[in-house]
Amino acid sequence: MAQAEHRHMTIEEKLEVSNRSIAMKKAGDREGATRLLRTAPMPAYLAKFMKEKMGADFLINGGWNLVEAEAEFGQDWLSN
């Protein structure tokens, strides 16, 4: 999923993504479950931690939904 397609979600939407991901994992589709989880916004504090520990490229190339981090830290936070 391209970064431009990512959006904010309600808590209900996040829970639905989580539940669907769990079901996919139980059905043996671990890759699909991971891909689906990446569509839910990563909390800003976790994105910041992941940037520090794994590097910006991990987040940029991983397909993560970073809209919450962008809202908190600014659009260019990964390049700083």
PDB file of N, CA, C and O in Angstrom:
ATOM      1  N   MET A   1       0.850  -1.176   0.000  1.00  0.00           N
ATOM      2  CA  MET A   1       0.000   0.000   0.000  1.00  0.00           C
ATOM      3  C   MET A   1       0.890   1.230   0.000  1.00  0.00           C
ATOM      4  O   MET A   1       1.810   1.343   0.810  1.00  0.00           O
ATOM      5  N   ALA A   2       0.618   2.123  -0.885  1.00  0.00           N
ATOM      6  CA  ALA A   2       1.409   3.346  -0.962  1.00  0.00           C
ATOM      7  C   ALA A   2       1.099   4.237   0.227  1.00  0.00           C
ATOM      8  O   ALA A   2      -0.021   4.236   0.738  1.00  0.00           O
ATOM      9  N   GLN A   3       2.083   4.992   0.663  1.00  0.00           N
ATOM     10  CA  GLN A   3       1.910   5.864   1.820  1.00  0.00           C
ATOM     11  C   GLN A   3       0.733   6.806   1.632  1.00  0.00           C
ATOM     12  O   GLN A   3       0.025   7.095   2.598  1.00  0.00           O
ATOM     13  N   ALA A   4       0.501   7.295   0.415  1.00  0.00           N
ATOM     14  CA  ALA A   4      -0.583   8.245   0.161  1.00  0.00           C
ATOM     15  C   ALA A   4      -1.954   7.639   0.467  1.00  0.00           C
ATOM     16  O   ALA A   4      -2.899   8.379   0.741  1.00  0.00           O
ATOM     17  N   GLU A   5      -2.082   6.320   0.425  1.00  0.00           N
ATOM     18  CA  GLU A   5      -3.357   5.653   0.681  1.00  0.00           C
ATOM     19  C   GLU A   5      -3.640   5.514   2.174  1.00  0.00           C
ATOM     20  O   GLU A   5      -4.772   5.219   2.557  1.00  0.00           O
ATOM     21  N   HIS A   6      -2.665   5.712   2.996  1.00  0.00           N
ATOM     22  CA  HIS A   6      -2.856   5.568   4.427  1.00  0.00           C
ATOM     23  C   HIS A   6      -3.662   6.721   4.979  1.00  0.00           C
ATOM     24  O   HIS A   6      -3.582   7.846   4.485  1.00  0.00           O
ATOM     25  N   ARG A   7      -4.439   6.434   6.008  1.00  0.00           N
ATOM     26  CA  ARG A   7      -5.307   7.446   6.590  1.00  0.00           C
ATOM     27  C   ARG A   7      -5.455   7.194   8.076  1.00  0.00           C
ATOM     28  O   ARG A   7      -5.082   6.139   8.588  1.00  0.00           O
ATOM     29  N   HIS A   8      -6.010   8.189   8.762  1.00  0.00           N
ATOM     30  CA  HIS A   8      -6.350   8.017  10.169  1.00  0.00           C
ATOM     31  C   HIS A   8      -7.516   7.042  10.262  1.00  0.00           C
ATOM     32  O   HIS A   8      -8.294   6.912   9.317  1.00  0.00           O
ATOM     33  N   MET A   9      -7.641   6.364  11.384  1.00  0.00           N
ATOM     34  CA  MET A   9      -8.737   5.426  11.616  1.00  0.00           C
ATOM     35  C   MET A   9      -9.329   5.667  12.991  1.00  0.00           C
ATOM     36  O   MET A   9      -8.651   6.132  13.908  1.00  0.00           O
ATOM     37  N   THR A  10     -10.600   5.343  13.115  1.00  0.00           N
ATOM     38  CA  THR A  10     -11.239   5.371  14.429  1.00  0.00           C
ATOM     39  C   THR A  10     -10.752   4.164  15.217  1.00  0.00           C
ATOM     40  O   THR A  10     -10.173   3.237  14.651  1.00  0.00           O
ATOM     41  N   ILE A  11     -10.986   4.178  16.511  1.00  0.00           N
ATOM     42  CA  ILE A  11     -10.596   3.028  17.336  1.00  0.00           C
ATOM     43  C   ILE A  11     -11.339   1.768  16.887  1.00  0.00           C
ATOM     44  O   ILE A  11     -10.790   0.667  16.935  1.00  0.00           O
ATOM     45  N   GLU A  12     -12.569   1.934  16.460  1.00  0.00           N
ATOM     46  CA  GLU A  12     -13.345   0.790  15.978  1.00  0.00           C
ATOM     47  C   GLU A  12     -12.720   0.202  14.712  1.00  0.00           C
ATOM     48  O   GLU A  12     -12.655  -1.017  14.552  1.00  0.00           O
ATOM     49  N   GLU A  13     -12.260   1.079  13.814  1.00  0.00           N
ATOM     50  CA  GLU A  13     -11.604   0.604  12.600  1.00  0.00           C
ATOM     51  C   GLU A  13     -10.294  -0.103  12.923  1.00  0.00           C
ATOM     52  O   GLU A  13      -9.974  -1.128  12.320  1.00  0.00           O
ATOM     53  N   LYS A  14      -9.542   0.436  13.867  1.00  0.00           N
ATOM     54  CA  LYS A  14      -8.288  -0.200  14.279  1.00  0.00           C
ATOM     55  C   LYS A  14      -8.549  -1.587  14.867  1.00  0.00           C
ATOM     56  O   LYS A  14      -7.821  -2.537  14.580  1.00  0.00           O
ATOM     57  N   LEU A  15      -9.581  -1.692  15.679  1.00  0.00           N
ATOM     58  CA  LEU A  15      -9.927  -2.991  16.265  1.00  0.00           C
ATOM     59  C   LEU A  15     -10.359  -3.982  15.197  1.00  0.00           C
ATOM     60  O   LEU A  15     -10.020  -5.163  15.276  1.00  0.00           O
ATOM     61  N   GLU A  16     -11.095  -3.522  14.206  1.00  0.00           N
ATOM     62  CA  GLU A  16     -11.520  -4.392  13.111  1.00  0.00           C
ATOM     63  C   GLU A  16     -10.314  -4.898  12.326  1.00  0.00           C
ATOM     64  O   GLU A  16     -10.248  -6.078  11.982  1.00  0.00           O
ATOM     65  N   VAL A  17      -9.368  -4.021  12.043  1.00  0.00           N
ATOM     66  CA  VAL A  17      -8.144  -4.431  11.352  1.00  0.00           C
ATOM     67  C   VAL A  17      -7.405  -5.469  12.195  1.00  0.00           C
ATOM     68  O   VAL A  17      -6.942  -6.483  11.671  1.00  0.00           O
ATOM     69  N   SER A  18      -7.298  -5.218  13.484  1.00  0.00           N
ATOM     70  CA  SER A  18      -6.617  -6.152  14.377  1.00  0.00           C
ATOM     71  C   SER A  18      -7.304  -7.512  14.394  1.00  0.00           C
ATOM     72  O   SER A  18      -6.642  -8.545  14.293  1.00  0.00           O
ATOM     73  N   ASN A  19      -8.614  -7.518  14.520  1.00  0.00           N
ATOM     74  CA  ASN A  19      -9.368  -8.779  14.549  1.00  0.00           C
ATOM     75  C   ASN A  19      -9.241  -9.542  13.232  1.00  0.00           C
ATOM     76  O   ASN A  19      -9.079 -10.763  13.230  1.00  0.00           O
ATOM     77  N   ARG A  20      -9.314  -8.827  12.127  1.00  0.00           N
ATOM     78  CA  ARG A  20      -9.156  -9.482  10.821  1.00  0.00           C
ATOM     79  C   ARG A  20      -7.753 -10.042  10.663  1.00  0.00           C
ATOM     80  O   ARG A  20      -7.572 -11.121  10.100  1.00  0.00           O
ATOM     81  N   SER A  21      -6.757  -9.310  11.160  1.00  0.00           N
ATOM     82  CA  SER A  21      -5.384  -9.770  11.082  1.00  0.00           C
ATOM     83  C   SER A  21      -5.176 -11.049  11.907  1.00  0.00           C
ATOM     84  O   SER A  21      -4.507 -11.983  11.464  1.00  0.00           O
ATOM     85  N   ILE A  22      -5.749 -11.072  13.088  1.00  0.00           N
ATOM     86  CA  ILE A  22      -5.657 -12.266  13.940  1.00  0.00           C
ATOM     87  C   ILE A  22      -6.281 -13.462  13.238  1.00  0.00           C
ATOM     88  O   ILE A  22      -5.721 -14.559  13.252  1.00  0.00           O
ATOM     89  N   ALA A  23      -7.437 -13.252  12.625  1.00  0.00           N
ATOM     90  CA  ALA A  23      -8.109 -14.337  11.907  1.00  0.00           C
ATOM     91  C   ALA A  23      -7.255 -14.834  10.737  1.00  0.00           C
ATOM     92  O   ALA A  23      -7.164 -16.038  10.499  1.00  0.00           O
ATOM     93  N   MET A  24      -6.642 -13.922  10.024  1.00  0.00           N
ATOM     94  CA  MET A  24      -5.774 -14.309   8.905  1.00  0.00           C
ATOM     95  C   MET A  24      -4.575 -15.107   9.395  1.00  0.00           C
ATOM     96  O   MET A  24      -4.190 -16.101   8.779  1.00  0.00           O
ATOM     97  N   LYS A  25      -3.984 -14.671  10.508  1.00  0.00           N
ATOM     98  CA  LYS A  25      -2.832 -15.374  11.070  1.00  0.00           C
ATOM     99  C   LYS A  25      -3.233 -16.781  11.498  1.00  0.00           C
ATOM    100  O   LYS A  25      -2.506 -17.740  11.241  1.00  0.00           O
ATOM    101  N   LYS A  26      -4.384 -16.909  12.149  1.00  0.00           N
ATOM    102  CA  LYS A  26      -4.872 -18.223  12.570  1.00  0.00           C
ATOM    103  C   LYS A  26      -5.147 -19.134  11.383  1.00  0.00           C
ATOM    104  O   LYS A  26      -5.018 -20.354  11.478  1.00  0.00           O
ATOM    105  N   ALA A  27      -5.530 -18.519  10.254  1.00  0.00           N
ATOM    106  CA  ALA A  27      -5.808 -19.284   9.043  1.00  0.00           C
ATOM    107  C   ALA A  27      -4.533 -19.626   8.272  1.00  0.00           C
ATOM    108  O   ALA A  27      -4.585 -20.280   7.230  1.00  0.00           O
ATOM    109  N   GLY A  28      -3.391 -19.179   8.791  1.00  0.00           N
ATOM    110  CA  GLY A  28      -2.115 -19.513   8.181  1.00  0.00           C
ATOM    111  C   GLY A  28      -1.552 -18.467   7.243  1.00  0.00           C
ATOM    112  O   GLY A  28      -0.524 -18.700   6.607  1.00  0.00           O
ATOM    113  N   ASP A  29      -2.199 -17.324   7.144  1.00  0.00           N
ATOM    114  CA  ASP A  29      -1.729 -16.270   6.254  1.00  0.00           C
ATOM    115  C   ASP A  29      -0.993 -15.204   7.056  1.00  0.00           C
ATOM    116  O   ASP A  29      -1.503 -14.102   7.260  1.00  0.00           O
ATOM    117  N   ARG A  30       0.204 -15.542   7.505  1.00  0.00           N
ATOM    118  CA  ARG A  30       0.990 -14.613   8.326  1.00  0.00           C
ATOM    119  C   ARG A  30       1.395 -13.365   7.536  1.00  0.00           C
ATOM    120  O   ARG A  30       1.357 -12.253   8.062  1.00  0.00           O
ATOM    121  N   GLU A  31       1.779 -13.554   6.284  1.00  0.00           N
ATOM    122  CA  GLU A  31       2.186 -12.414   5.460  1.00  0.00           C
ATOM    123  C   GLU A  31       1.017 -11.451   5.243  1.00  0.00           C
ATOM    124  O   GLU A  31       1.179 -10.236   5.347  1.00  0.00           O
ATOM    125  N   GLY A  32      -0.145 -11.995   4.947  1.00  0.00           N
ATOM    126  CA  GLY A  32      -1.329 -11.160   4.758  1.00  0.00           C
ATOM    127  C   GLY A  32      -1.721 -10.451   6.041  1.00  0.00           C
ATOM    128  O   GLY A  32      -2.136  -9.292   6.014  1.00  0.00           O
ATOM    129  N   ALA A  33      -1.591 -11.144   7.167  1.00  0.00           N
ATOM    130  CA  ALA A  33      -1.916 -10.547   8.461  1.00  0.00           C
ATOM    131  C   ALA A  33      -0.993  -9.374   8.758  1.00  0.00           C
ATOM    132  O   ALA A  33      -1.444  -8.331   9.231  1.00  0.00           O
ATOM    133  N   THR A  34       0.283  -9.537   8.487  1.00  0.00           N
ATOM    134  CA  THR A  34       1.246  -8.459   8.709  1.00  0.00           C
ATOM    135  C   THR A  34       0.969  -7.287   7.780  1.00  0.00           C
ATOM    136  O   THR A  34       1.000  -6.130   8.201  1.00  0.00           O
ATOM    137  N   ARG A  35       0.698  -7.589   6.521  1.00  0.00           N
ATOM    138  CA  ARG A  35       0.402  -6.536   5.548  1.00  0.00           C
ATOM    139  C   ARG A  35      -0.841  -5.746   5.971  1.00  0.00           C
ATOM    140  O   ARG A  35      -0.869  -4.521   5.851  1.00  0.00           O
ATOM    141  N   LEU A  36      -1.855  -6.438   6.461  1.00  0.00           N
ATOM    142  CA  LEU A  36      -3.074  -5.775   6.912  1.00  0.00           C
ATOM    143  C   LEU A  36      -2.803  -4.903   8.134  1.00  0.00           C
ATOM    144  O   LEU A  36      -3.289  -3.774   8.204  1.00  0.00           O
ATOM    145  N   LEU A  37      -2.041  -5.407   9.092  1.00  0.00           N
ATOM    146  CA  LEU A  37      -1.729  -4.622  10.293  1.00  0.00           C
ATOM    147  C   LEU A  37      -1.009  -3.325   9.955  1.00  0.00           C
ATOM    148  O   LEU A  37      -1.177  -2.319  10.644  1.00  0.00           O
ATOM    149  N   ARG A  38      -0.223  -3.345   8.917  1.00  0.00           N
ATOM    150  CA  ARG A  38       0.515  -2.137   8.531  1.00  0.00           C
ATOM    151  C   ARG A  38      -0.393  -1.048   7.981  1.00  0.00           C
ATOM    152  O   ARG A  38       0.045   0.092   7.824  1.00  0.00           O
ATOM    153  N   THR A  39      -1.644  -1.370   7.688  1.00  0.00           N
ATOM    154  CA  THR A  39      -2.587  -0.354   7.213  1.00  0.00           C
ATOM    155  C   THR A  39      -3.146   0.474   8.367  1.00  0.00           C
ATOM    156  O   THR A  39      -3.619   1.590   8.155  1.00  0.00           O
ATOM    157  N   ALA A  40      -3.095  -0.061   9.581  1.00  0.00           N
ATOM    158  CA  ALA A  40      -3.563   0.682  10.764  1.00  0.00           C
ATOM    159  C   ALA A  40      -2.470   1.674  11.173  1.00  0.00           C
ATOM    160  O   ALA A  40      -1.287   1.334  11.136  1.00  0.00           O
ATOM    161  N   PRO A  41      -2.845   2.874  11.555  1.00  0.00           N
ATOM    162  CA  PRO A  41      -1.831   3.866  11.929  1.00  0.00           C
ATOM    163  C   PRO A  41      -0.967   3.390  13.098  1.00  0.00           C
ATOM    164  O   PRO A  41      -1.474   2.950  14.129  1.00  0.00           O
ATOM    165  N   MET A  42       0.340   3.491  12.909  1.00  0.00           N
ATOM    166  CA  MET A  42       1.270   3.199  13.991  1.00  0.00           C
ATOM    167  C   MET A  42       1.248   4.396  14.941  1.00  0.00           C
ATOM    168  O   MET A  42       1.364   5.538  14.495  1.00  0.00           O
ATOM    169  N   PRO A  43       1.100   4.150  16.248  1.00  0.00           N
ATOM    170  CA  PRO A  43       1.141   5.276  17.191  1.00  0.00           C
ATOM    171  C   PRO A  43       2.443   6.060  17.040  1.00  0.00           C
ATOM    172  O   PRO A  43       3.502   5.485  16.789  1.00  0.00           O
ATOM    173  N   ALA A  44       2.349   7.372  17.196  1.00  0.00           N
ATOM    174  CA  ALA A  44       3.500   8.244  16.996  1.00  0.00           C
ATOM    175  C   ALA A  44       4.682   7.855  17.883  1.00  0.00           C
ATOM    176  O   ALA A  44       5.824   7.850  17.424  1.00  0.00           O
ATOM    177  N   TYR A  45       4.417   7.528  19.147  1.00  0.00           N
ATOM    178  CA  TYR A  45       5.514   7.166  20.051  1.00  0.00           C
ATOM    179  C   TYR A  45       6.231   5.915  19.576  1.00  0.00           C
ATOM    180  O   TYR A  45       7.450   5.809  19.713  1.00  0.00           O
ATOM    181  N   LEU A  46       5.482   4.959  19.014  1.00  0.00           N
ATOM    182  CA  LEU A  46       6.089   3.728  18.525  1.00  0.00           C
ATOM    183  C   LEU A  46       6.872   3.991  17.238  1.00  0.00           C
ATOM    184  O   LEU A  46       7.955   3.438  17.047  1.00  0.00           O
ATOM    185  N   ALA A  47       6.331   4.829  16.362  1.00  0.00           N
ATOM    186  CA  ALA A  47       7.042   5.176  15.131  1.00  0.00           C
ATOM    187  C   ALA A  47       8.372   5.851  15.459  1.00  0.00           C
ATOM    188  O   ALA A  47       9.391   5.560  14.833  1.00  0.00           O
ATOM    189  N   LYS A  48       8.361   6.749  16.436  1.00  0.00           N
ATOM    190  CA  LYS A  48       9.596   7.426  16.843  1.00  0.00           C
ATOM    191  C   LYS A  48      10.610   6.415  17.380  1.00  0.00           C
ATOM    192  O   LYS A  48      11.792   6.477  17.040  1.00  0.00           O
ATOM    193  N   PHE A  49      10.149   5.491  18.214  1.00  0.00           N
ATOM    194  CA  PHE A  49      11.016   4.444  18.766  1.00  0.00           C
ATOM    195  C   PHE A  49      11.577   3.579  17.642  1.00  0.00           C
ATOM    196  O   PHE A  49      12.770   3.276  17.629  1.00  0.00           O
ATOM    197  N   MET A  50      10.723   3.180  16.700  1.00  0.00           N
ATOM    198  CA  MET A  50      11.167   2.333  15.594  1.00  0.00           C
ATOM    199  C   MET A  50      12.182   3.062  14.720  1.00  0.00           C
ATOM    200  O   MET A  50      13.135   2.450  14.236  1.00  0.00           O
ATOM    201  N   LYS A  51      11.988   4.346  14.517  1.00  0.00           N
ATOM    202  CA  LYS A  51      12.957   5.125  13.742  1.00  0.00           C
ATOM    203  C   LYS A  51      14.310   5.106  14.445  1.00  0.00           C
ATOM    204  O   LYS A  51      15.343   4.918  13.803  1.00  0.00           O
ATOM    205  N   GLU A  52      14.304   5.300  15.763  1.00  0.00           N
ATOM    206  CA  GLU A  52      15.551   5.323  16.530  1.00  0.00           C
ATOM    207  C   GLU A  52      16.246   3.964  16.536  1.00  0.00           C
ATOM    208  O   GLU A  52      17.471   3.895  16.441  1.00  0.00           O
ATOM    209  N   LYS A  53      15.474   2.889  16.648  1.00  0.00           N
ATOM    210  CA  LYS A  53      16.054   1.546  16.785  1.00  0.00           C
ATOM    211  C   LYS A  53      16.303   0.846  15.461  1.00  0.00           C
ATOM    212  O   LYS A  53      17.299   0.137  15.313  1.00  0.00           O
ATOM    213  N   MET A  54      15.397   1.037  14.484  1.00  0.00           N
ATOM    214  CA  MET A  54      15.485   0.304  13.225  1.00  0.00           C
ATOM    215  C   MET A  54      15.934   1.175  12.057  1.00  0.00           C
ATOM    216  O   MET A  54      16.392   0.665  11.035  1.00  0.00           O
ATOM    217  N   GLY A  55      15.801   2.487  12.213  1.00  0.00           N
ATOM    218  CA  GLY A  55      16.169   3.406  11.149  1.00  0.00           C
ATOM    219  C   GLY A  55      14.975   3.840  10.316  1.00  0.00           C
ATOM    220  O   GLY A  55      13.965   3.142  10.228  1.00  0.00           O
ATOM    221  N   ALA A  56      15.115   4.997   9.713  1.00  0.00           N
ATOM    222  CA  ALA A  56      14.036   5.562   8.901  1.00  0.00           C
ATOM    223  C   ALA A  56      13.711   4.681   7.701  1.00  0.00           C
ATOM    224  O   ALA A  56      12.545   4.567   7.322  1.00  0.00           O
ATOM    225  N   ASP A  57      14.719   4.058   7.099  1.00  0.00           N
ATOM    226  CA  ASP A  57      14.471   3.211   5.924  1.00  0.00           C
ATOM    227  C   ASP A  57      13.532   2.056   6.246  1.00  0.00           C
ATOM    228  O   ASP A  57      12.721   1.664   5.407  1.00  0.00           O
ATOM    229  N   PHE A  58      13.634   1.512   7.449  1.00  0.00           N
ATOM    230  CA  PHE A  58      12.738   0.435   7.866  1.00  0.00           C
ATOM    231  C   PHE A  58      11.285   0.889   7.782  1.00  0.00           C
ATOM    232  O   PHE A  58      10.424   0.146   7.311  1.00  0.00           O
ATOM    233  N   LEU A  59      11.018   2.096   8.234  1.00  0.00           N
ATOM    234  CA  LEU A  59       9.660   2.624   8.199  1.00  0.00           C
ATOM    235  C   LEU A  59       9.255   3.040   6.791  1.00  0.00           C
ATOM    236  O   LEU A  59       8.133   2.775   6.361  1.00  0.00           O
ATOM    237  N   ILE A  60      10.159   3.683   6.080  1.00  0.00           N
ATOM    238  CA  ILE A  60       9.858   4.158   4.734  1.00  0.00           C
ATOM    239  C   ILE A  60       9.559   2.990   3.801  1.00  0.00           C
ATOM    240  O   ILE A  60       8.593   3.036   3.038  1.00  0.00           O
ATOM    241  N   ASN A  61      10.369   1.959   3.856  1.00  0.00           N
ATOM    242  CA  ASN A  61      10.229   0.827   2.938  1.00  0.00           C
ATOM    243  C   ASN A  61       9.261  -0.239   3.426  1.00  0.00           C
ATOM    244  O   ASN A  61       8.933  -1.165   2.684  1.00  0.00           O
ATOM    245  N   GLY A  62       8.800  -0.116   4.670  1.00  0.00           N
ATOM    246  CA  GLY A  62       7.967  -1.159   5.240  1.00  0.00           C
ATOM    247  C   GLY A  62       6.486  -1.065   4.963  1.00  0.00           C
ATOM    248  O   GLY A  62       5.736  -1.986   5.283  1.00  0.00           O
ATOM    249  N   GLY A  63       6.054   0.028   4.376  1.00  0.00           N
ATOM    250  CA  GLY A  63       4.638   0.154   4.079  1.00  0.00           C
ATOM    251  C   GLY A  63       3.777   0.494   5.279  1.00  0.00           C
ATOM    252  O   GLY A  63       2.562   0.295   5.247  1.00  0.00           O
ATOM    253  N   TRP A  64       4.383   0.999   6.324  1.00  0.00           N
ATOM    254  CA  TRP A  64       3.657   1.331   7.546  1.00  0.00           C
ATOM    255  C   TRP A  64       2.770   2.557   7.355  1.00  0.00           C
ATOM    256  O   TRP A  64       3.100   3.451   6.577  1.00  0.00           O
ATOM    257  N   ASN A  65       1.657   2.597   8.056  1.00  0.00           N
ATOM    258  CA  ASN A  65       0.786   3.768   8.079  1.00  0.00           C
ATOM    259  C   ASN A  65       1.338   4.699   9.154  1.00  0.00           C
ATOM    260  O   ASN A  65       1.237   4.407  10.345  1.00  0.00           O
ATOM    261  N   LEU A  66       1.913   5.805   8.738  1.00  0.00           N
ATOM    262  CA  LEU A  66       2.591   6.720   9.650  1.00  0.00           C
ATOM    263  C   LEU A  66       1.866   8.053   9.794  1.00  0.00           C
ATOM    264  O   LEU A  66       2.485   9.053  10.160  1.00  0.00           O
ATOM    265  N   VAL A  67       0.571   8.084   9.514  1.00  0.00           N
ATOM    266  CA  VAL A  67      -0.156   9.351   9.547  1.00  0.00           C
ATOM    267  C   VAL A  67      -0.172   9.974  10.937  1.00  0.00           C
ATOM    268  O   VAL A  67      -0.154  11.199  11.051  1.00  0.00           O
ATOM    269  N   GLU A  68      -0.205   9.176  11.989  1.00  0.00           N
ATOM    270  CA  GLU A  68      -0.206   9.739  13.345  1.00  0.00           C
ATOM    271  C   GLU A  68       1.145  10.366  13.676  1.00  0.00           C
ATOM    272  O   GLU A  68       1.200  11.417  14.315  1.00  0.00           O
ATOM    273  N   ALA A  69       2.223   9.736  13.250  1.00  0.00           N
ATOM    274  CA  ALA A  69       3.556  10.300  13.473  1.00  0.00           C
ATOM    275  C   ALA A  69       3.732  11.579  12.656  1.00  0.00           C
ATOM    276  O   ALA A  69       4.311  12.550  13.143  1.00  0.00           O
ATOM    277  N   GLU A  70       3.243  11.585  11.427  1.00  0.00           N
ATOM    278  CA  GLU A  70       3.340  12.782  10.597  1.00  0.00           C
ATOM    279  C   GLU A  70       2.535  13.926  11.202  1.00  0.00           C
ATOM    280  O   GLU A  70       2.959  15.080  11.147  1.00  0.00           O
ATOM    281  N   ALA A  71       1.382  13.614  11.774  1.00  0.00           N
ATOM    282  CA  ALA A  71       0.562  14.649  12.400  1.00  0.00           C
ATOM    283  C   ALA A  71       1.262  15.229  13.632  1.00  0.00           C
ATOM    284  O   ALA A  71       1.170  16.428  13.896  1.00  0.00           O
ATOM    285  N   GLU A  72       1.959  14.379  14.380  1.00  0.00           N
ATOM    286  CA  GLU A  72       2.621  14.839  15.605  1.00  0.00           C
ATOM    287  C   GLU A  72       3.981  15.474  15.354  1.00  0.00           C
ATOM    288  O   GLU A  72       4.323  16.479  15.976  1.00  0.00           O
ATOM    289  N   PHE A  73       4.762  14.888  14.442  1.00  0.00           N
ATOM    290  CA  PHE A  73       6.145  15.321  14.251  1.00  0.00           C
ATOM    291  C   PHE A  73       6.378  16.136  12.978  1.00  0.00           C
ATOM    292  O   PHE A  73       7.449  16.720  12.815  1.00  0.00           O
ATOM    293  N   GLY A  74       5.406  16.186  12.081  1.00  0.00           N
ATOM    294  CA  GLY A  74       5.554  16.907  10.821  1.00  0.00           C
ATOM    295  C   GLY A  74       5.824  15.960   9.659  1.00  0.00           C
ATOM    296  O   GLY A  74       6.272  14.830   9.854  1.00  0.00           O
ATOM    297  N   GLN A  75       5.548  16.432   8.458  1.00  0.00           N
ATOM    298  CA  GLN A  75       5.675  15.613   7.257  1.00  0.00           C
ATOM    299  C   GLN A  75       7.103  15.110   7.001  1.00  0.00           C
ATOM    300  O   GLN A  75       7.287  14.043   6.415  1.00  0.00           O
ATOM    301  N   ASP A  76       8.093  15.863   7.430  1.00  0.00           N
ATOM    302  CA  ASP A  76       9.480  15.492   7.128  1.00  0.00           C
ATOM    303  C   ASP A  76      10.208  14.850   8.306  1.00  0.00           C
ATOM    304  O   ASP A  76      11.438  14.840   8.334  1.00  0.00           O
ATOM    305  N   TRP A  77       9.479  14.322   9.268  1.00  0.00           N
ATOM    306  CA  TRP A  77      10.103  13.804  10.492  1.00  0.00           C
ATOM    307  C   TRP A  77      11.049  12.636  10.218  1.00  0.00           C
ATOM    308  O   TRP A  77      12.007  12.441  10.966  1.00  0.00           O
ATOM    309  N   LEU A  78      10.806  11.857   9.166  1.00  0.00           N
ATOM    310  CA  LEU A  78      11.687  10.729   8.894  1.00  0.00           C
ATOM    311  C   LEU A  78      13.041  11.172   8.339  1.00  0.00           C
ATOM    312  O   LEU A  78      14.030  10.452   8.473  1.00  0.00           O
ATOM    313  N   SER A  79      13.090  12.326   7.729  1.00  0.00           N
ATOM    314  CA  SER A  79      14.354  12.780   7.142  1.00  0.00           C
ATOM    315  C   SER A  79      15.189  13.604   8.123  1.00  0.00           C
ATOM    316  O   SER A  79      16.325  13.961   7.812  1.00  0.00           O
ATOM    317  N   ASN A  80      14.647  13.907   9.290  1.00  0.00           N
ATOM    318  CA  ASN A  80      15.384  14.684  10.293  1.00  0.00           C
ATOM    319  C   ASN A  80      16.129  13.781  11.246  1.00  0.00           C
ATOM    320  O   ASN A  80      16.803  14.266  12.155  1.00  0.00           O
TER     321      ASN A  80
END
